[in-house]
Protein backbone atom coordinates (compact mmCIF):
# COMPACT_ATOMS: atom_id res chain seq x y z
CA UNK A 1 0.00 0.00 0.00
CA UNK A 2 1.23 3.51 -0.84
CA UNK A 3 2.43 5.69 2.04
CA UNK A 4 1.37 9.34 2.22
CA UNK A 5 3.31 11.53 4.66
CA UNK A 6 1.76 14.92 5.45
CA UNK A 7 3.96 17.50 7.17
CA UNK A 8 2.25 19.96 9.53
CA UNK A 9 3.98 22.80 11.35
CA UNK A 10 4.61 26.51 11.33
CA UNK A 11 7.31 27.77 8.93
CA UNK A 12 10.92 26.87 9.85
CA UNK A 13 9.83 23.97 12.08
CA UNK A 14 11.96 21.55 10.09
CA UNK A 15 9.42 20.13 7.63
CA UNK A 16 11.53 20.64 4.48
CA UNK A 17 14.63 19.39 6.27
CA UNK A 18 12.78 16.21 7.20
CA UNK A 19 11.50 15.76 3.63
CA UNK A 20 14.92 16.33 2.10
CA UNK A 21 16.60 13.91 4.51
CA UNK A 22 14.03 11.21 3.74
CA UNK A 23 14.54 11.71 0.02
CA UNK A 24 18.33 11.69 0.32
CA UNK A 25 18.52 8.67 2.62
CA UNK A 26 15.93 6.52 0.86
CA UNK A 27 16.85 6.78 -2.82
CA UNK A 28 16.27 3.07 -3.36
CA UNK A 29 12.88 3.23 -1.58
CA UNK A 30 11.47 5.60 -4.20
CA UNK A 31 10.50 8.55 -2.00
CA UNK A 32 8.83 11.45 -3.82
CA UNK A 33 8.71 14.88 -2.16
CA UNK A 34 6.16 17.51 -3.15
CA UNK A 35 6.55 21.21 -2.44
CA UNK A 36 2.88 22.13 -2.09
CA UNK A 37 3.60 25.83 -2.71
CA UNK A 38 4.90 24.90 -6.18
CA UNK A 39 1.76 22.87 -6.91
CA UNK A 40 -0.41 25.83 -5.92
CA UNK A 41 1.64 28.18 -8.12
CA UNK A 42 0.91 25.97 -11.14
CA UNK A 43 -2.83 25.95 -10.47
CA UNK A 44 -5.41 28.67 -10.97
CA UNK A 45 -7.56 27.06 -8.27
CA UNK A 46 -5.60 26.63 -5.05
CA UNK A 47 -7.48 23.79 -3.36
CA UNK A 48 -6.59 20.64 -1.46
CA UNK A 49 -8.54 18.69 -4.09
CA UNK A 50 -6.12 19.91 -6.79
CA UNK A 51 -3.17 18.82 -4.64
CA UNK A 52 -4.67 15.35 -4.29
CA UNK A 53 -5.31 15.04 -8.05
CA UNK A 54 -1.79 16.27 -8.86
CA UNK A 55 -0.16 13.69 -6.59
CA UNK A 56 -2.38 10.79 -7.56
CA UNK A 57 -1.23 11.26 -11.17
CA UNK A 58 2.18 10.02 -10.00
CA UNK A 59 0.86 6.83 -8.38
CA UNK A 60 1.72 4.91 -11.54
CA UNK A 61 5.45 5.54 -11.02
CA UNK A 62 5.55 3.12 -8.07
CA UNK A 63 7.05 5.45 -5.49
CA UNK A 64 6.90 3.86 -2.04
CA UNK A 65 6.26 7.10 -0.16
CA UNK A 66 4.85 10.47 -1.15
CA UNK A 67 5.79 13.34 1.18
CA UNK A 68 3.62 16.47 1.17
CA UNK A 69 5.64 19.45 2.38
CA UNK A 70 3.42 22.48 2.72
CA UNK A 71 1.53 24.81 5.03
CA UNK A 72 -1.47 22.69 6.01
CA UNK A 73 -3.12 24.53 8.86
CA UNK A 74 -6.49 23.19 9.93
CA UNK A 75 -8.57 20.11 10.58
CA UNK A 76 -10.55 20.66 7.38
CA UNK A 77 -7.30 20.36 5.37
CA UNK A 78 -6.47 17.11 7.14
CA UNK A 79 -9.95 15.64 6.58
CA UNK A 80 -9.82 16.46 2.84
CA UNK A 81 -6.40 14.86 2.51
CA UNK A 82 -7.44 11.69 4.33
CA UNK A 83 -10.57 11.40 2.18
CA UNK A 84 -8.51 11.91 -0.97
CA UNK A 85 -6.04 9.19 0.01
CA UNK A 86 -8.44 6.69 1.63
CA UNK A 87 -6.69 3.82 -0.14
CA UNK A 88 -3.27 4.70 1.34
CA UNK A 89 -1.37 4.50 4.60
CA UNK A 90 -1.29 8.05 5.96
CA UNK A 91 1.21 9.51 8.41
CA UNK A 92 0.74 13.02 9.77
CA UNK A 93 3.98 14.55 11.04
CA UNK A 94 3.14 17.35 13.48
CA UNK A 95 5.77 19.76 14.83
CA UNK A 96 4.91 21.25 18.22
CA UNK A 97 5.01 25.05 17.72
CA UNK A 98 8.09 26.85 19.07
CA UNK A 99 7.94 30.43 17.86
CA UNK A 100 11.36 31.51 19.18
CA UNK A 101 13.20 28.59 17.60
CA UNK A 102 11.30 28.95 14.32
CA UNK A 103 12.16 32.65 14.14
CA UNK A 104 15.82 31.71 14.66
CA UNK A 105 15.66 28.94 12.05
CA UNK A 106 14.00 31.29 9.56
CA UNK A 107 17.05 33.59 9.43
CA UNK A 108 18.63 33.57 5.94
CA UNK A 109 16.38 30.65 4.92
CA UNK A 110 14.80 32.59 2.07
CA UNK A 111 15.13 36.04 0.55
CA UNK A 112 11.80 36.94 2.17
CA UNK A 113 11.28 36.02 5.83
CA UNK A 114 8.27 34.25 7.31
CA UNK A 115 8.37 36.27 10.54
CA UNK A 116 4.76 37.50 10.53
CA UNK A 117 3.41 34.07 9.67
CA UNK A 118 5.49 32.40 12.38
CA UNK A 119 4.29 34.90 14.97
CA UNK A 120 0.61 34.65 14.10
CA UNK A 121 -0.37 31.41 12.36
CA UNK A 122 -2.14 28.61 14.23
CA UNK A 123 -1.60 25.01 13.13
CA UNK A 124 -4.21 22.50 14.31
CA UNK A 125 -2.89 19.29 15.78
CA UNK A 126 -4.36 16.38 13.77
CA UNK A 127 -7.30 14.77 15.58
CA UNK A 128 -6.22 11.18 15.04
CA UNK A 129 -9.42 9.66 16.42
CA UNK A 130 -11.53 11.65 13.97
CA UNK A 131 -9.22 10.94 11.04
CA UNK A 132 -9.13 7.20 11.76
CA UNK A 133 -12.89 7.10 11.28
CA UNK A 134 -12.25 8.08 7.64
CA UNK A 135 -9.15 5.94 7.10
CA UNK A 136 -8.12 3.57 9.89
CA UNK A 137 -4.60 3.39 8.36
CA UNK A 138 -3.82 6.88 9.69
CA UNK A 139 -1.26 7.70 12.39
CA UNK A 140 0.39 10.80 13.82
CA UNK A 141 4.07 11.30 14.68
CA UNK A 142 4.92 14.22 16.96
CA UNK A 143 8.16 16.18 16.44
CA UNK A 144 9.86 18.96 18.38
CA UNK A 145 11.48 21.88 16.59
CA UNK A 146 15.25 21.57 16.51
CA UNK A 147 17.63 24.51 16.42
CA UNK A 148 19.29 24.96 13.05
CA UNK A 149 22.96 24.01 13.19
CA UNK A 150 25.62 26.70 12.91
CA UNK A 151 26.85 25.07 9.72
CA UNK A 152 23.36 25.20 8.18
CA UNK A 153 23.08 28.85 9.23
CA UNK A 154 26.43 29.46 7.52
CA UNK A 155 25.20 27.82 4.31
CA UNK A 156 21.92 29.71 4.39
CA UNK A 157 23.52 33.07 5.08
CA UNK A 158 26.03 32.80 2.25
CA UNK A 159 23.80 30.79 -0.12
CA UNK A 160 26.14 27.79 -0.21
CA UNK A 161 25.78 24.08 -0.81
CA UNK A 162 27.90 21.36 0.78
CA UNK A 163 30.54 21.83 -1.89
CA UNK A 164 31.86 24.79 -3.85
CA UNK A 165 33.18 24.03 -7.32
CA UNK A 166 35.20 25.88 -9.90
CA UNK A 167 34.84 26.08 -13.63
CA UNK A 168 36.17 22.92 -15.26
CA UNK A 169 38.95 22.25 -17.74
CA UNK A 170 39.21 19.43 -20.24
CA UNK A 171 41.63 16.63 -19.41
CA UNK A 172 41.44 15.19 -22.90
CA UNK A 173 39.69 12.24 -24.45
CA UNK A 174 38.56 10.83 -27.74
CA UNK A 175 35.83 11.56 -30.27
CA UNK A 176 34.13 8.99 -32.48
CA UNK A 177 32.08 9.26 -35.66
CA UNK A 178 29.17 7.05 -36.68
CA UNK A 179 31.54 4.92 -38.75
CA UNK A 180 34.06 4.42 -35.96
CA UNK A 181 36.57 7.06 -37.02
CA UNK A 182 38.34 8.47 -33.97
CA UNK A 183 40.12 11.71 -33.15
CA UNK A 184 41.90 13.04 -30.10
CA UNK A 185 40.32 15.73 -27.93
CA UNK A 186 43.14 17.93 -26.66
CA UNK A 187 43.56 18.62 -22.97
CA UNK A 188 43.28 22.20 -21.72
CA UNK A 189 45.64 23.84 -19.23
CA UNK A 190 44.66 23.41 -15.59
CA UNK A 191 43.17 26.56 -14.05
CA UNK A 192 45.91 28.36 -12.16
CA UNK A 193 43.61 29.29 -9.27
CA UNK A 194 40.27 28.47 -7.66
CA UNK A 195 38.68 31.86 -8.27
CA UNK A 196 35.32 30.96 -6.71
CA UNK A 197 37.06 29.89 -3.48
CA UNK A 198 39.15 33.06 -3.36
CA UNK A 199 36.06 35.21 -3.96
CA UNK A 200 34.21 33.47 -1.15
CA UNK A 201 37.04 33.95 1.34
CA UNK A 202 37.36 37.59 0.31
CA UNK A 203 33.69 37.96 1.19
CA UNK A 204 33.84 35.96 4.43
CA UNK A 205 37.13 37.14 5.91
CA UNK A 206 38.97 39.80 3.89
CA UNK A 207 41.65 40.11 6.62
CA UNK A 208 42.62 36.44 6.63
CA UNK A 209 46.34 35.81 7.10
CA UNK A 210 48.31 34.10 4.36
CA UNK A 211 49.26 31.07 6.48
CA UNK A 212 45.63 30.65 7.56
CA UNK A 213 44.54 30.80 3.93
CA UNK A 214 47.18 28.26 2.92
CA UNK A 215 46.22 25.79 5.65
CA UNK A 216 42.50 26.14 4.91
CA UNK A 217 43.07 25.69 1.20
CA UNK A 218 45.19 22.57 1.68
CA UNK A 219 42.64 21.00 4.04
CA UNK A 220 39.44 21.89 2.18
CA UNK A 221 40.24 21.96 -1.54
CA UNK A 222 40.94 19.07 -3.86
CA UNK A 223 40.95 18.48 -7.60
CA UNK A 224 38.17 16.21 -8.77
CA UNK A 225 37.09 14.83 -12.13
CA UNK A 226 33.81 14.33 -13.94
CA UNK A 227 32.48 13.24 -17.30
CA UNK A 228 32.79 16.17 -19.69
CA UNK A 229 31.83 14.49 -22.91
CA UNK A 230 29.59 15.97 -25.58
CA UNK A 231 27.39 14.23 -28.16
CA UNK A 232 30.34 12.76 -30.07
CA UNK A 233 33.30 12.94 -27.70
CA UNK A 234 34.17 10.98 -24.57
CA UNK A 235 36.28 13.23 -22.36
CA UNK A 236 37.01 13.86 -18.72
CA UNK A 237 37.00 17.28 -17.05
CA UNK A 238 38.93 18.43 -14.02
CA UNK A 239 37.70 20.98 -11.47
CA UNK A 240 38.50 22.33 -8.03
CA UNK A 241 36.13 21.37 -5.21
CA UNK A 242 35.90 22.77 -1.67
CA UNK A 243 34.31 20.86 1.20
CA UNK A 244 32.23 23.60 2.81
CA UNK A 245 31.75 21.74 6.10
CA UNK A 246 35.53 21.57 6.56
CA UNK A 247 35.75 25.20 5.48
CA UNK A 248 33.20 26.29 8.08
CA UNK A 249 34.87 24.27 10.85
CA UNK A 250 38.29 25.80 10.13
CA UNK A 251 36.98 29.34 9.77
CA UNK A 252 35.10 28.87 13.02
CA UNK A 253 38.24 27.57 14.72
CA UNK A 254 40.13 30.68 13.60
CA UNK A 255 37.27 33.00 14.60
CA UNK A 256 36.88 34.16 10.99
CA UNK A 257 33.22 33.41 10.32
CA UNK A 258 30.13 35.40 11.32
CA UNK A 259 26.68 33.76 11.29
CA UNK A 260 24.86 36.33 13.41
N, C-alpha and C positions, 0 to 999 in steps of 0.2 A: 504494500500500500504506500502511496506517495505521502511524504512528510511535508507539511506546511509549517514554517516557523514565522511567527508574527512578532515583531519587535516593538515594544511599547515603552516609551519613556520621554522625558523632556529633552530638548536638544542638548547635546554634549554629555549625555549619560554614558555613552559607550556602545550605542547600538551599531553604528557603522564599523567600529573596531571589532565588535563581536562577529559581524557578518563577514568582514574581510578575513579575519582569522580562520573562520570556518571554511571559507572558500579556498584559502591558501593551504590549509592543513588537510583538506579532504578532496584533493584533485581527483583521485581515483574513485571517489564516492559520488561524483557528479552532482556537486552542489551548485545551484544557480541562485545568485543574489539579485534582487530587484531594488533599484532606487525608485521608490514610489513617486518622489518629486518629478523624476524624469518621465514617468508614465503619465502623470497629470499634465506635464508640459506638452506632450504629444496629443493630448485629447482636448477637444472643445468642451466636452462635458466631464467635469471633474467629479466623478462618483466612485464609490467603492465597487459598484457593479462593473464599471469599466476596467478597474484594476483586476477584478476576478476574471473577466473575459480575456484580458491581455495575457494573464499568467497561464490560464488553462490552454491557450493556444500552444504553449510550450510543453504540454504534458506528453506529446508524442516523441519528445527527444530523450525520454527515459532518464531524466535527472532523478536522483534519489531524494533530494531535499530542495525545497524552494523557500528562500528566505526573503521575507518582505520587510524592507528597511524603510520606514517612513514615520510620519507624525500621526499615528492613530491615537485619538484622544478620548473617545467615549464608548460607553457600552453599546450604543447603536452601531458604531463601526465594527465592534467585535462580533455582534450578532450577525450582521450582514456577511462578514467574512466566514464565519462558521457555517452559515447557510450555503454560501457559495462553494465551500469545500467540504460538503457533508460526506463525501466519499473518501476523505483523506484523514490521516493522523494529523492533528493540529497541536502545536506547542506555542503557547503565548509566553514570551519572555518579557517580564515586567521589571523595570528598574525603579527602585524606591527613590522618589525625588530627593535630591540634595542640591539645593539652589546654589549654595556657595561653591561647591565642588564643580558644578556644571558651568558656572560663570568662569571659574579658573580654566577649566578644560576648553572653553570656547575661545580663549585667547589665541589669535593667529590661525584659527581653524579654517576660516573662510575670509574672503575680502570684506564681507558684510557680517557683522556680529549677529548673534541671536539673543542679545541681552534682554530685550523687552519681552520676548517670548518666554525665556527662561524664568524671568521674574513673575510672570503673570499667568502662564498657561496651567491648566489643571488636566492631569491625565488620570482617567478612571482606572482603578485596578480591576482586571478581568474578574467577573463573577463566575467562577468555575462551575458552581452548582447549576446556575442558569444555563451556561453554555453547554454543559454536558447533556442537558435535556434535548438539545438540538443535535449534537454529535457526541456520543459517549466517548469517542477516541480523542478527547480534548484534555490537555493538561496545562498547568501554569508552572513556570520556573521563575523564581524571584532572584533578582540580582541587586547588588549594591553598587553605587557609582564609585569608580576607582579614580584616584588622582592621576592625571596624565603624567607620564614620565618626563624627566628633564630632557632626555634625548628626543622624545616625540615633540616636546615644546620647541626644541632647537630646530627640528626639521620643519615644523609648521611655521615658525617665525621667519625662517630663511628660504622657505618653499623648496625644500630638498627632499630627495628620495634617499634610500639606503646607500646608494652609490652615486658618485659623480663621475661622469665620463668625458673624455676629450673627443675632438674630431678624430677620425680614423685615417690611417694611411695604408696603402696597398702593399702587401708583402709578396705579391707575385702569384702567378698561377698559370693556368692554361685555358685557352679557348678552343672550342670544337664546332665545326660546321655540321650540317645535316649529313654530309657524306663521310664524316670522320676525319676531315682535314683538321690539323691542330696548329695552334700558334701560341707563342709565349706571351703572357701578360707581364709586363715589366713591373718590378717593385718600385715603390716610391720612397724617397728619403723619410726616415723617422722624424716626427715632429721634435724640434729641439727643446720644447718646453710644454708643460701642461697649463695652457693659458687659463682654462676654466678654473683650475685649482688655485692659481695665483690670484685670479680676480676675486674668488671667494674669500681667500685669506686677507686680501686687501680690504674687503668689505667688513670682515669679522674682526680683524685685529691689525689695523694698519701700522701699529708700533711694534710688531713682533720682531724679536731679535733673530739674527741670521742663524745662530746655532739651534734655536728653537724651531725655526722654519725647516732647517735641514733634517733634524731628528723627526719632526712630524711627517715630512715628505717621505723619508725612508721607511717609516713605520706604516704609513697609510696608503701609499701609492704603489701600484704595480702596473706592469704592462700586460695586457690581456689580448686575446685574439678572438675573432669571430668570422663567420662566413660572410664574405663580401662579394660573392659572385653576382653576375647579372644574367640576363636571359641566355647568353651563349658561353660565358666564361665562368670557370670554377677557380675562385681566388680566395685568399685569406687576407683579412685586414687586421692591423694592429691598432691598439688604442690604449691610452692611459685610463686607469680606473682608481678612484679613491674610495676607501671604506669609510663612510661618514660616521659610523658608530665609533670606530677607532679615532677618527678625527675629533669628534666631540669629546671623547674621554681624555684625549691628550690636551686639547684646548682648555678643558675644565681643570685638569691637573695644573696647568700653568696659569690659571686664572685669567684666561684670554677670551672667554666667551660670556656673552650677556643674554639671558633668556627672560629677563624681567619685562 
